[in-house]
Amino acid sequence: MRRYFFRLFCGFIVILSLVSITFGWSVDRSQVLTSLTWHILEEWHYSPRELDDQLSQDAFALYLESLDPDKRFLTKADLEEMQKYERAIDDEIKAGSSRLMELSSWLLSQRIQEVQAMAKEILAEPFAYFVDEDLELDAKKRDYADGPGELRELWRKMLKYQTILTYLDLVAAGEEEVNLKAIDKEKEAQAREKVSRNLQSTLERLLKDSKEEAFYRYINAVTRSFDPHTAYFTPEKKEDFDIEMRGTLEGIGARLQEEGEYIRVVEIIPGGAAWRQGELKQGDLILQVAQGEEEEVVDLYNMRVTEAVRYIRGKKGTEVRLTVKKPDGQIVTIPIIRDIVVLEESYARQALLTPARTGEEEARKFGYIYLPSFYRDFADVKGRSAAADLKKILQQINEEGVDGIILDLRDNGGGSLDDALRIAGFFIPSGPLLQVKGREKTNVFWDPEKGTVYNGPLVVLINTLTASGAEILAAALQDYDRAVIAGNRTFGKGSIQSILELDHFLPLDLGGLKPLGSMKLTIQQFYRVTGEPIQYHGVAPDITLPDPYGYIEAGERTLKHALPEERLASLEYQKWERPADLDGIKAKSSQRVAVNQSFQQIGEYVEKINKERQETRQSLHLAEI
């Protein structure tokens, strides 16, 4: 039945194509994208859903969250107006319409314009800084405003809070002592003016949100009602995803951020094009950009940094000319020839550790490897990959004659499954590593490597943000008794995604709609060789250590519409012949943790942050900030 519907959709695309040719009708891009996205979800998603009212309600709730997550603009009346579409998203998808998106975008635009005018009035006069009142900072504990009056009061308090913080920064930067019992009128006026300028800049950017951005929010509300990792990527967001995966990009080699109405250079990447050219510096403001000497200049004033980088990035060997304002006020034009930018921090790194010993014990040496992700350049077979880099590092560390290796997978969010499996094979002679279950069958993934690269003692560090491919590696090493796993329970992402280029589904005569973007689609779940799920559960450490992220609510179990856990039968496999003495290690670790000052400070820090997170009402009395 699903294949019938997908063939029906392909027929629909062909009919659209013929109609557009015969009658000269224009084909709506968002209509094609919506239909295509739905049919891909229905045909290939690991856990498909019915296109019904329940899906509509789930997608509607997710859409509202993305539309105004901090409840700063929309009112209860706006929600009531949109509520008529709560059970109609399924009908809109079938009809190829987008009335909810159009209505919500219009309402949000209207409210933003109202806030613009409102904020100017509020910030025109000083606040009463010594009045006992407070502001609820946690939007989850606030309801939407009951009307214009309540919305204005919310903004009055938010602007007062921002002004107080800005005022205190200005006073602290001066030479005089901070006096919380009296107001410096000049600095107070400067604070209000700065808050007003920054806010108006932010609101202008929100108003300029493209139709594509609005559609991006809408279609991803539908995809995330299937699971939190299925997503539609605009062409620009797909480019960012590719850069993250391969660790390189073509551009000038500078990190940028928004600062008020301008784009500021916050870092020059060593070895990059801008670094070699030498004129662009940290702290410079980029005002304009042109593609070479003869091309039209584009003003970056009040532009989002995500949009600005589209003009600054470009093919290796091409020229970009940046008009820059230096910290001393000088305006200069800097020509830079773009090149490959290598993001070294995204690659594996190593170090040799020689901890101090007491008494007559011999000094020992340990290899430390930090692996931030399972990166791979899928567009270049000769490009860098996590497995190839790690193999070289292990070979180098072996030559040093180390007493053991620490493999740090903390904050590793996954990446290439192939690299995760190859790396597991570096430590295990042979055997199954993973079970992968699709909609129709379950496959077993075996060790792709012959023999091992390293046979000595191994510790793997994990934390709450260790996810996906990193969990596969940690689980395999734990199941084989090959490593001691230390840290905290991992994220619990037990699903596999595939990237589909949506342009491939279009007939040639609809090529004018390209680029459509891409879809990251959940197609499988993976399980340990024991049959136990990683989904929801994650990987529990053998040795638990105090967690600096203990205050964060993270993990698959905290995400809406996460796939349910399942269990499979265990596979037969041969465990490591020289397992560590876990009981002895646990006892010694507990003793060390109990007396270690750094670990005690982590516990105190987490307790402090958790307490502060509970106290979300902020006083707006100047002396109590």
Phi, psi and omega in degrees: 000317180297319180295327178298315181294324179292321176296323178298319178296315178302322176296322178299318179297318180297317179298315176304317181298314182294319180296318181296326179285313186292314187254356180073020179286148175274144179260126183285124184296317182293327178295316178295317181297317180297312181296317181296315180300314181297315184291329174292317177301315183291324185277322192235350179296145183302322183228081185293157180238159174284144176276086187220188184295327180295316176299320179301315181296318179296314180293323180298315180297317178295323180294317178300319179299320181283336184286314182213071189298332182260007177054045183262346188235309186284150179249172178299326179295322177297318180297320179297323179293323179281340186300335181294346178261004184301323180253017187245000182297324177298319179291323178295319179297317180296321183274349182072025180255171182213050183293324178297315180297318181295315180295311183295322178295320179294315180298315181297319179298317179299315182294322179297319179295323177295319179294324177305310181293318181299315183295321178300318179294315183297318185276000180286338183234153178298153176274165172272104191272353183240034177255139179281103174207163181220171182230131175280115184277337182271110182298334180294335180267357178255149171267169173293152181299143183283346180175185182302322181294315180292325178293320179296319180295321176299314180291327177300315181291319180296319180290325177297316180297315179296322180294319179298314180298318179293319178300314181296324176295318180295318180293317181296331180284344180275181183272336184284159181286143180289125179244112182271006180255351180216154183256133170278106188298324180294314180290328177296318178295320177297321180295315179297320181295320180292316178299317180298315181298315181294320180294314180299323177297315179297316182294323177298321179294319179298322179292333181274001177310126184289164175300327180294322178295320178296318178294323179302315178297318184293310185290329179284340171294323177291312183296321183285350173283348173274310174191160188287352184252358174271130187207150171267134177251127167295162179306324181290318180290329175294321178298318178297320179298316180297319179298317179297322182289319186264344177077012177221160173208167176256120183181212185258343180083051177218143175264135185237157172210157178285137173220101186064234181271000190241170175252120183255143174278119182256343178199140171256121184284121181304134178088349181282177184298316180294322179297317181289323180292321167093347185270325180285132185231159174300134181099346177293147173258127178269117184266318184218161178217142177222148180269080182092177188288326187264351186279161181294141180276135177252126180278126181267005181303127176062027180260142175297146181296329179295328177280322182298320183293339178294328178279331185273324175291160177175177184296145176305134178095348178271158183259140170235138181245119183255127171268120193235141173257119180282159179305333179274003178096350181292136177256124181225155174253127185243114175274132180228133175271118183297153180209179175289129177254120180262120179270085188302329183292347179272357182256163178297142178227157185224162176202156174256128182250133178232081182297146179294142180246157179252157177065221184260010180295142179290145176294137180245162186228133182232142174270134177243129180234124174257123180241101186287335179194170174262077186282155176194137176270096184290342181274350184222111182296339178265003181287171183288151176215156181298318183295315181296317180295317183293325178298316178297317180297316180298320179296320178294318181293323177302320181294338179280349180066047183288158178273350179176169181232139172251118177256113186265109178252015178295137180068007178280113184270005178108211183139232184287120179297320181302318180292322178299318180290320179297319180294319175303321180293342177293338186248349184239133182300313181187166176130174178287145181244336192197145170248132182237122184250122175258193180292331187243335182206168178244132179245153175250129177260126184257164176302116182278352183260147176267122181072200181234160175261328180222133184244359186275186179301143185220130173242134178244126179264131180227162173209189184300330184264008171284122189216161169057243183302326178293327176289324177299314181296311181298319181294317180297315180293328178287316182296328179274003185058028185275337184216157170268123181263122184234145178133237184220161182304137186280180189297318180092033176267104185252032182238157181242135180246152174235148180260125177248127175277114187291337178300333183293344182268356183267140172290161186301321185285354173254021181298341179295344179278349182285152358275136180276338185105199185221169178229128173264115193239127175286120185240344184209164168241150178243154185224155178291165177297338178282352185088352180288144180280148167269331177307129182074311189282324186069198178246121178276135182287155170287322180241116180271133180239153176307136189253116176297338178265018184298343181269354184270132172274095185227166179117157181303325183294344180267353185269141179287140177063028175293146180295144180288158178280153174219169176229147177241171176289149179286148175266163173273133179203155183261118181287163180298136186283346181233065183291155179286156176278085186297321181299315180294319180295319180298316182297314180294321180297318180299320179295317181293317181297322184296330184250359183279123184295322181297317179294322178296321179293324177298315179299317179294321180296314181297319179298318179296314181296318180299321178294316180296324180293334178283332182267084188262357177269122185256125176295143177250017173275125187308319185287348184251001180292000000 
